Amino acid sequence: MKTVSESKVHGGIQGVYSHESSETRCDMTFAVFVPPQAASAPCPVLWYLSGLTCTHQNVMDKGEYRRAAAELGLVIVCPDTSPRGEDIADEKDDWKIGTGAGFYVDAIEEPWAANYRMYSYITDELPKLVAGKFPVDMDRQAIFGHSMGGHGALTIALNNPDRFRSCSAFAPIVSPSTADWASNAFATYLGGDQSAWRAYDACALVEDGKRFDEFLIDQGDADQFLDDGLRPWLFEDACRKSGIALTLRMQPGYDHSYNFISTFMEDHLRWHAKRLGAQIT
């Protein structure tokens, strides 16, 4: 692991790091905020998964999470959204496929299968690296994300319910198999057999019997992608039928941007902190 940058903020350290990934077969960059409480004891870790076209940098610049994370004693890990590089497969004319659009799946179709293994990267390789390099309590993990990253958070939590104590999302893509801006990516990465898509679709996972204790979702009702891409009411219906506790908050006037995310970021951090037993200062 290489240190790209480190800077003190709110008594903690915001760092950016890179490493050679065996899953994606390229150098990957990620950000970690370590709160001041980590100087005395390992802290719970909260994984933030970003949306389409983003890198680790977007939430660092716009997410406004560090002050609250420092108060609550939370390590925040922000991975990238896809493999990157000149030799990595990409779709130059479609921002919803390729670079910045890994969709947190393990691709099985060529040429994507060689590098686009973001599910295994997020659930296996990167946690092992973080556990070995940072003062984290891996028995206290939570996960959240935005849009494509909200989709990733929901599906990863449903597939790994014993690992995460809590899961939330901002404007998640809850049914990527049927969403206008996700189904083409699924077909590209996973092929035409839609049964293979269900392991990465939150609504399908719940329908197929996967369970998680509870979810929190914030969704702006002025989001330009609400009706065609996000449709949280589909996940609400699936959770209701399956007995999963879901708090879905439709926020009047908010769109899909980081203005929306930053407004409710502290709410989400405090919600996770209660479930993680964080050391609040």
C-alpha positions, -999 to +999 in steps of 0.1 A: +000+000+000+012+035-009+002+067+008-010+093-017-018+119+009-026+124+045-039+155+063-052+162+098-088+173+101-112+175+131-085+158+152-083+128+129-065+119+096-079+120+061-058+098+039-057+086+003-040+054-005-033+032-035-024-005-039-021-031-066-053-051-066-053-088-074-090-087-080-091-059-105-056-064-118-047-027-117-038-001-091-068+010-070-071+042-050-093+046-018-098+071+010-098+065+047-108+089+075-094+078+109-110+096+139-091+108+169-105+080+191-084+055+171-053+067+190-066+048+220-086+019+206-097+004+173-129+021+159-159+007+140-157+011+103-183+025+079-179+017+042-192+044+018-198+033-018-200+060-044-222+064-075-218+064-113-189+085-126-175+091-091-142+082-075-132+082-039-127+120-042-163+131-047-175+123-012-143+136+003-149+170-013-187+172-010-199+147+015-192+167+047-187+136+068-155+142+087-167+165+116-195+141+126-173+110+120-147+125+143-173+132+170-188+097+167-155+078+164-161+062+130-135+051+105-149+060+070-136+040+040-144+053+005-133+030-023-133+038-060-162+027-082-143+007-109-109-005-122-091+022-141-063+023-167-053+024-203-055-013-207-088-017-188-119-023-209-141+007-212-172+020-230-162+055-241-196+065-254-217+053-224-210+067-189-231+040-174-207+012-185-170+009-179-148+034-160-166+048-130-195+023-135-184-010-119-219-015-103-202-036-076-206-068-095-181-095-105-184-095-143-185-128-162-186-116-197-155-107-217-136-084-219-150-072-186-144-103-165-106-098-164-108-066-143-144-057-133-145-077-101-158-049-078-180-071-056-150-093-046-128-063-043-152-045-019-162-076+001-129-095+003-097-078-009-101-043+004-114-053+039-083-075+044-060-046+034-079-021+057-079-046+086-042-050+084-032-013+079-057+007+100-070+008+136-104-007+128-127-030+147-138-054+120-164-069+143-182-036+140-188-028+104-216-009+086-221+001+049-239+028+030-238+045-004-253+067-030-272+057-062-251+030-078-233+028-045-266+026-026-274-004-048-240-018-039-246-013-001-280-029-001-269-059-021-237-064-002-255-062+032-282-087+020-255-111+009-234-107+040-259-101+069-236-114+096-208-090+086-226-057+088-245-043+118-263-017+097-270-005+062-283+027+047-285+044+013-290+077-004-312+074-035-302+038-043-309+019-075-330-008-058-339-028-089-310-025-114-323-055-134-353-034-145-339+002-142-332+021-174-297+032-165-286-001-150-300-030-170-277-024-200-247-025-176-259-058-161-263-073-196-229-062-205-211-075-174-233-105-166-247-117-199-282-123-211-292-149-185-310-127-160-310-153-133-273-143-128-284-108-122-305-116-091-274-119-068-268-081-074-304-069-073-317-058-039-354-064-047-346-098-062-324-108-033-353-100-008-377-119-031-353-149-031-351-150+007-322-129+017-327-109+049-312-080+068-325-066+101-333-031+089-325-004+063-326+034+062-331+051+028-333+088+021-347+098-013-353+132-027-387+136-044-372+161-069-346+135-081-345+135-118-338+098-119-366+088-094-391+073-118-369+056-143-338+046-124-344+045-086-380+036-077-376+030-040-412+020-036-402-013-052-378-021-024-404-008+001-429-033-012-404-062-011-394-054+024-430-051+036-438-085+021-407-100+037-410-084+072-378-064+068-378-031+087-373-002+063-374+035+070-379+052+037-378+090+040-389+109+009-373+143+012-393+172-004-375+193-030-341+174-029-324+161-061-298+135-068-267+157-060-242+159-032-262+188-019-288+162-010-263+137+003-244+162+025-277+175+040-285+140+055-250+127+059-249+134+096-282+117+101-269+086+086-236+086+105-255+090+138-279+062+128-250+039+121-231+050+152-259+038+175-259+004+159-221+002+159-217+011+196-193+040+186-172+059+211-189+093+209-169+123+222 
